[in-house]
Amino acid sequence: MKILKSLSILTIAAVAAGLTGCGKDARPVLHVYNWADYVDEDQLAAFEEEFNCKVVVDTFDSNESMYAKLKAGATGYDVIFPSSYMCKLMDDQKMLVQLDHTRLPNLMNLDPSFKALLIDKECSYSVPYAFGYTAIGYRTDKINNPEPSWDLFANTQYSGRTTLLNDIRETIGAALIKLGYPLNSIDEKQINEAADLVIKWKKQIAKFDSEQYKTGIDSAEFILVQGYSSDLLMVMEENDDIDILFPKEGMAATCDEMVIPVSSDNQELAYEFINFMLRPEVAAANMEWNLAQIPNLPAYDLIDKEIRSNPAIFLTSEVLANCRILEDVGESIALYTKAWDRIKAAE
C-alpha cells in the first residue's frame, strides 16, 4: 500500500510539473569522480552558482577500483582525480582528452618547483591537484614514542588494532620499501617477497581499509594505521591524541591530478571546472579544507600561516628526499594483482 501511495504521489507530481513547466532542473550537470573529502564543498557551491550548473560527485577509495569501474564500462564522468601513475596508464590507453592549454589560462599559477615530481610534466593530459604521501598514523595515548618504521605492523603488541590500506600498490609498495626494493619494482621475486611480508603484517591487523580507518583511529578502535597524508592530517586536526610518522625506510608519494575522460559529455564545463580549481583563492580554500599541498604558487600566500609552516603538509627537503614516487608498472601490474590475490586469500 505504501508503494502504491508513493507511486500515486509521484505520478501527480510529474503531471503537475508537465502542466506547469516547473520542477525540472535544466542546468547542465558536471559529473566528478574523486576521492572522498577532497574538495571544499563551498567551492563546489561557488562553481555551481557562477556557471549556473549542478556538480554531482561520486567517490572512489583506490586508483585501481576507479580504473576497474571505467574499464567495466562506466561512463558519464567529466572530470576525474586519479593519481599520476594511473593518469599515465589511462592516457596510454587513449582514455583521456589531450588538454588545450588555451582553455586553461590559470595553469600559469602552478608551482614550477613541483614539476620534478610530475610524470606528465607538460600537463599534456593531466593537471596537478594535490600532492600526498602514505605514512603511519598512531595514537600517542596508546603507543609511547614508537620507532618510525614499517616494522610496527609486525608488532604483536598491537594485534587486532591496526589497519593497512586496501590498496594494492600502496600496501605492497610499503613492503617493497621496507625490504629495500624499488617502490615500482617489476621483479616477480621482489614482489612476491613483499607479498610474504604483507601476509606477515596481515596476521596482526584488524583489516585492510581505505576509509573507515579515519574514524577508527579517532575513536581509538585502531591505534596504528597506514593512511593517506590528507586523511591523517584531517583527523589529527580534530584529535590531539593522533600523530603521524614518516617511516625511516621511505614512503610512497604521488600527485592526484585532474583529467577529462574522452567519454565526457560536457568537456566545455570540465575545462571551466579545472580552470576554476586553479584559481589561487580556490586552491587556498581547498588546501585549508583537505590539508594537502596544492602546488599553486600564488595560493601559498593566501593560506593560514599555521598550514604553510606545517612540515607534515609542506614536507621538508629531507623528508621529501625519502619519498618514492608511484609510477605505472605497465603489464607488470599483473604480478601485483596475483600477489594481492594471494595476500587476500592468506589466513
MIKETOR-949011 format. One record per residue (C-alpha): residue in three letters; residue number from 1; x, y, z. Coordinates in steps of 0.2 Angstrom, whole numbers. Each point is the difference from the previous one (the first is absolute). Example, Ala and Ser with C-alpha at 12.3 -4.5 7.8 and 13.67 -1.06 7.14 Angstrom:
BEGIN
<"ALA",1,<62,-22,39>>
<"SER",2,<6,17,-3>>
% end
This chain:
BEGIN
<"MET",1,<0,0,0>>
<"LYS",2,<14,12,4>>
<"ILE",3,<8,-3,-17>>
<"LEU",4,<-16,3,-9>>
<"LYS",5,<-3,16,10>>
<"SER",6,<18,6,-4>>
<"LEU",7,<-3,-4,-19>>
<"SER",8,<-16,10,0>>
<"ILE",9,<8,15,8>>
<"LEU",10,<15,-1,-12>>
<"THR",11,<-12,-2,-15>>
<"ILE",12,<-10,16,6>>
<"ALA",13,<16,9,2>>
<"ALA",14,<6,-4,-17>>
<"VAL",15,<-16,5,-8>>
<"ALA",16,<0,16,9>>
<"ALA",17,<18,4,-5>>
<"GLY",18,<-5,-4,-18>>
<"LEU",19,<-15,11,1>>
<"THR",20,<10,15,8>>
<"GLY",21,<16,-2,-9>>
<"CYS",22,<8,0,18>>
<"GLY",23,<10,-12,10>>
<"LYS",24,<13,-5,-12>>
<"ASP",25,<18,6,3>>
<"ALA",26,<6,5,-18>>
<"ARG",27,<17,5,6>>
<"PRO",28,<15,-10,-8>>
<"VAL",29,<7,-13,12>>
<"LEU",30,<19,-3,3>>
<"HIS",31,<3,-18,5>>
<"VAL",32,<16,-1,11>>
<"TYR",33,<9,-16,6>>
<"ASN",34,<11,4,14>>
<"TRP",35,<7,-6,17>>
<"ALA",36,<-11,3,15>>
<"ASP",37,<2,17,10>>
<"TYR",38,<12,7,-13>>
<"VAL",39,<-8,16,-6>>
<"ASP",40,<-8,14,11>>
<"GLU",41,<-19,-1,-2>>
<"ASP",42,<-1,19,0>>
<"GLN",43,<11,0,-15>>
<"LEU",44,<-11,-12,-9>>
<"ALA",45,<-15,11,5>>
<"ALA",46,<9,15,-7>>
<"PHE",47,<3,-8,-16>>
<"GLU",48,<-18,-6,-2>>
<"GLU",49,<-6,18,3>>
<"GLU",50,<13,8,-12>>
<"PHE",51,<-3,-12,-14>>
<"ASN",52,<-18,-3,3>>
<"CYS",53,<2,-19,1>>
<"LYS",54,<-1,-14,11>>
<"VAL",55,<15,-10,6>>
<"VAL",56,<-3,-19,4>>
<"VAL",57,<15,-8,9>>
<"ASP",58,<3,-19,1>>
<"THR",59,<14,-7,11>>
<"PHE",60,<13,-14,-2>>
<"ASP",61,<12,-7,14>>
<"SER",62,<14,-6,-12>>
<"ASN",63,<7,4,-17>>
<"GLU",64,<-2,-18,-5>>
<"SER",65,<-19,-1,5>>
<"MET",66,<-3,16,-10>>
<"TYR",67,<9,-7,-15>>
<"ALA",68,<-9,-17,1>>
<"LYS",69,<-16,9,0>>
<"LEU",70,<4,10,-15>>
<"LYS",71,<7,-15,-9>>
<"ALA",72,<-16,-9,4>>
<"GLY",73,<-10,13,-10>>
<"ALA",74,<-4,14,12>>
<"THR",75,<-2,16,-9>>
<"GLY",76,<-7,17,2>>
<"TYR",77,<14,8,11>>
<"ASP",78,<7,17,-6>>
<"VAL",79,<14,2,12>>
<"ILE",80,<10,-13,10>>
<"PHE",81,<13,1,13>>
<"PRO",82,<12,-15,-2>>
<"SER",83,<18,0,6>>
<"SER",84,<14,3,-12>>
<"TYR",85,<5,-18,-4>>
<"MET",86,<-18,-4,-3>>
<"CYS",87,<-2,15,-11>>
<"LYS",88,<14,-6,-11>>
<"LEU",89,<-7,-17,-2>>
<"MET",90,<-17,7,-5>>
<"ASP",91,<8,12,-12>>
<"ASP",92,<10,-15,-8>>
<"GLN",93,<-16,-8,-2>>
<"LYS",94,<-8,15,-9>>
<"MET",95,<-12,3,14>>
<"LEU",96,<4,18,3>>
<"VAL",97,<-3,17,-10>>
<"GLN",98,<16,8,-6>>
<"LEU",99,<-1,17,9>>
<"ASP",100,<-2,17,-9>>
<"HIS",101,<10,12,11>>
<"THR",102,<-8,15,-8>>
<"ARG",103,<-16,-5,9>>
<"LEU",104,<10,-2,17>>
<"PRO",105,<8,18,2>>
<"ASN",106,<2,-3,19>>
<"LEU",107,<13,-14,-3>>
<"MET",108,<12,15,2>>
<"ASN",109,<-3,-1,19>>
<"LEU",110,<8,-18,2>>
<"ASP",111,<15,0,11>>
<"PRO",112,<15,-3,-13>>
<"SER",113,<11,-8,14>>
<"PHE",114,<-13,-14,0>>
<"LYS",115,<3,-6,-17>>
<"ALA",116,<14,-12,4>>
<"LEU",117,<-13,-10,10>>
<"LEU",118,<-12,-2,-15>>
<"ILE",119,<-1,-13,-13>>
<"ASP",120,<-9,10,-13>>
<"LYS",121,<11,15,2>>
<"GLU",122,<-8,10,-14>>
<"CYS",123,<-17,-3,6>>
<"SER",124,<-4,-8,-17>>
<"TYR",125,<-15,-10,7>>
<"SER",126,<0,4,19>>
<"VAL",127,<0,15,12>>
<"PRO",128,<7,-2,17>>
<"TYR",129,<-12,2,14>>
<"ALA",130,<8,-5,17>>
<"PHE",131,<16,-9,5>>
<"GLY",132,<-1,-14,13>>
<"TYR",133,<9,-14,8>>
<"THR",134,<-3,-16,10>>
<"ALA",135,<6,0,18>>
<"ILE",136,<-4,-8,17>>
<"GLY",137,<-13,8,12>>
<"TYR",138,<0,-5,18>>
<"ARG",139,<-8,3,17>>
<"THR",140,<12,9,11>>
<"ASP",141,<-10,-4,15>>
<"LYS",142,<1,-19,-4>>
<"ILE",143,<18,-2,-8>>
<"ASN",144,<15,9,9>>
<"ASN",145,<13,7,-12>>
<"PRO",146,<0,-13,-13>>
<"GLU",147,<14,-2,-13>>
<"PRO",148,<-5,7,-16>>
<"SER",149,<0,-16,-10>>
<"TRP",150,<-11,-12,-10>>
<"ASP",151,<6,-13,12>>
<"LEU",152,<-14,6,12>>
<"PHE",153,<-13,-10,-10>>
<"ALA",154,<9,-16,5>>
<"ASN",155,<-1,4,19>>
<"THR",156,<-11,-12,9>>
<"GLN",157,<-3,13,13>>
<"TYR",158,<-12,9,-11>>
<"SER",159,<-9,-16,-7>>
<"GLY",160,<-17,3,-6>>
<"ARG",161,<1,19,2>>
<"THR",162,<9,5,-16>>
<"THR",163,<-5,2,-18>>
<"LEU",164,<8,0,-17>>
<"LEU",165,<-7,9,-15>>
<"ASN",166,<-11,-11,-11>>
<"ASP",167,<11,6,-15>>
<"ILE",168,<11,-12,-10>>
<"ARG",169,<14,12,-5>>
<"GLU",170,<1,10,17>>
<"THR",171,<0,-16,11>>
<"ILE",172,<11,-11,-10>>
<"GLY",173,<10,16,-3>>
<"ALA",174,<3,3,18>>
<"ALA",175,<7,-18,2>>
<"LEU",176,<11,3,-15>>
<"ILE",177,<7,15,8>>
<"LYS",178,<3,-9,16>>
<"LEU",179,<9,-13,-9>>
<"GLY",180,<12,12,-8>>
<"TYR",181,<-8,-3,-18>>
<"PRO",182,<-6,13,-12>>
<"LEU",183,<-18,6,3>>
<"ASN",184,<-4,-3,-18>>
<"SER",185,<9,-17,-2>>
<"ILE",186,<-4,-11,-14>>
<"ASP",187,<10,-14,7>>
<"GLU",188,<-12,-15,4>>
<"LYS",189,<12,-7,13>>
<"GLN",190,<0,17,9>>
<"ILE",191,<-19,2,-1>>
<"ASN",192,<-3,-17,7>>
<"GLU",193,<12,4,14>>
<"ALA",194,<-10,15,4>>
<"ALA",195,<-16,-9,-1>>
<"ASP",196,<7,-13,13>>
<"LEU",197,<4,15,11>>
<"VAL",198,<-18,7,-1>>
<"ILE",199,<-7,-17,4>>
<"LYS",200,<11,1,16>>
<"TRP",201,<-7,17,4>>
<"LYS",202,<-18,-6,-4>>
<"LYS",203,<1,-12,15>>
<"GLN",204,<1,15,11>>
<"ILE",205,<-13,12,-8>>
<"ALA",206,<-18,2,2>>
<"LYS",207,<-3,2,-18>>
<"PHE",208,<5,8,-17>>
<"ASP",209,<-10,17,-1>>
<"SER",210,<2,16,-9>>
<"GLU",211,<-15,10,8>>
<"GLN",212,<-6,-6,17>>
<"TYR",213,<18,1,7>>
<"LYS",214,<-2,19,2>>
<"THR",215,<-15,-2,12>>
<"GLY",216,<8,-16,8>>
<"ILE",217,<16,9,5>>
<"ASP",218,<-10,15,6>>
<"SER",219,<-10,-11,12>>
<"ALA",220,<15,-10,5>>
<"GLU",221,<-7,-16,-8>>
<"PHE",222,<16,0,-9>>
<"ILE",223,<16,6,7>>
<"LEU",224,<12,-2,-15>>
<"VAL",225,<-5,3,-18>>
<"GLN",226,<7,1,-18>>
<"GLY",227,<-8,16,-7>>
<"TYR",228,<0,13,-13>>
<"SER",229,<8,16,6>>
<"SER",230,<-16,11,-3>>
<"ASP",231,<-11,-12,10>>
<"LEU",232,<12,-1,14>>
<"LEU",233,<3,19,2>>
<"MET",234,<-19,3,-1>>
<"VAL",235,<-3,-12,15>>
<"MET",236,<15,7,9>>
<"GLU",237,<-7,17,-1>>
<"GLU",238,<-15,-6,10>>
<"ASN",239,<9,-12,12>>
<"ASP",240,<16,5,10>>
<"ASP",241,<3,-18,4>>
<"ILE",242,<4,-5,-18>>
<"ASP",243,<17,4,-8>>
<"ILE",244,<9,-5,-16>>
<"LEU",245,<16,-10,-4>>
<"PHE",246,<11,1,-15>>
<"PRO",247,<7,-17,-2>>
<"LYS",248,<19,0,0>>
<"GLU",249,<1,-12,-14>>
<"GLY",250,<-10,11,-11>>
<"MET",251,<-18,3,-6>>
<"ALA",252,<-10,0,-16>>
<"ALA",253,<-5,17,-6>>
<"THR",254,<-10,6,-15>>
<"CYS",255,<-10,15,-7>>
<"ASP",256,<-19,-2,-3>>
<"GLU",257,<-4,9,-16>>
<"MET",258,<-15,6,-10>>
<"VAL",259,<-4,-8,-17>>
<"ILE",260,<-14,0,-12>>
<"PRO",261,<-5,-17,-7>>
<"VAL",262,<-4,-2,-18>>
<"SER",263,<-17,-6,4>>
<"SER",264,<-5,17,8>>
<"ASP",265,<-16,7,-6>>
<"ASN",266,<4,18,6>>
<"GLN",267,<18,4,-4>>
<"GLU",268,<-3,18,0>>
<"LEU",269,<-6,0,18>>
<"ALA",270,<14,-12,5>>
<"TYR",271,<13,13,-7>>
<"GLU",272,<-9,14,10>>
<"PHE",273,<1,-11,16>>
<"ILE",274,<18,-4,-1>>
<"ASN",275,<4,18,-4>>
<"PHE",276,<-10,6,15>>
<"MET",277,<9,-13,11>>
<"LEU",278,<16,9,-5>>
<"ARG",279,<-5,17,6>>
<"PRO",280,<11,5,15>>
<"GLU",281,<-14,3,12>>
<"VAL",282,<-9,-16,-5>>
<"ALA",283,<17,-10,2>>
<"ALA",284,<2,8,17>>
<"ALA",285,<-17,-4,6>>
<"ASN",286,<3,-18,-5>>
<"MET",287,<16,-1,9>>
<"GLU",288,<-8,6,16>>
<"TRP",289,<-14,-13,-3>>
<"ASN",290,<11,-16,-4>>
<"LEU",291,<16,5,8>>
<"ALA",292,<10,-6,-15>>
<"GLN",293,<13,11,-10>>
<"ILE",294,<-8,6,-15>>
<"PRO",295,<14,6,-12>>
<"ASN",296,<-7,17,-4>>
<"LEU",297,<13,13,3>>
<"PRO",298,<-10,16,3>>
<"ALA",299,<-12,-10,12>>
<"TYR",300,<14,-3,12>>
<"ASP",301,<-1,18,6>>
<"LEU",302,<-19,-2,3>>
<"ILE",303,<0,-14,12>>
<"ASP",304,<1,0,19>>
<"LYS",305,<18,2,5>>
<"GLU",306,<-2,-15,12>>
<"ILE",307,<-4,-11,-16>>
<"ARG",308,<14,8,-10>>
<"SER",309,<13,-4,14>>
<"ASN",310,<-6,-18,3>>
<"PRO",311,<14,-12,-4>>
<"ALA",312,<-13,-14,-2>>
<"ILE",313,<-9,10,-14>>
<"PHE",314,<15,9,-8>>
<"LEU",315,<13,-14,2>>
<"THR",316,<18,5,4>>
<"SER",317,<13,-4,-13>>
<"GLU",318,<7,-14,11>>
<"VAL",319,<-17,-9,1>>
<"LEU",320,<-4,4,-18>>
<"ALA",321,<16,-9,-5>>
<"ASN",322,<-6,-15,9>>
<"CYS",323,<-16,-1,-11>>
<"ARG",324,<-2,-12,-14>>
<"ILE",325,<-11,5,-14>>
<"LEU",326,<-13,-13,-6>>
<"GLU",327,<2,-3,-18>>
<"ASP",328,<-10,-11,-13>>
<"VAL",329,<8,-18,-1>>
<"GLY",330,<-8,-4,-16>>
<"GLU",331,<-4,-18,-3>>
<"SER",332,<9,-5,16>>
<"ILE",333,<-16,6,9>>
<"ALA",334,<-5,-18,-3>>
<"LEU",335,<13,-6,12>>
<"TYR",336,<-7,12,14>>
<"THR",337,<-17,-6,-3>>
<"LYS",338,<5,-18,2>>
<"ALA",339,<10,4,16>>
<"TRP",340,<-15,10,6>>
<"ASP",341,<-12,-15,-3>>
<"ARG",342,<12,-11,10>>
<"ILE",343,<1,13,14>>
<"LYS",344,<-19,1,1>>
<"ALA",345,<-2,-19,0>>
<"ALA",346,<13,-3,14>>
<"GLU",347,<-6,-5,17>>
% end
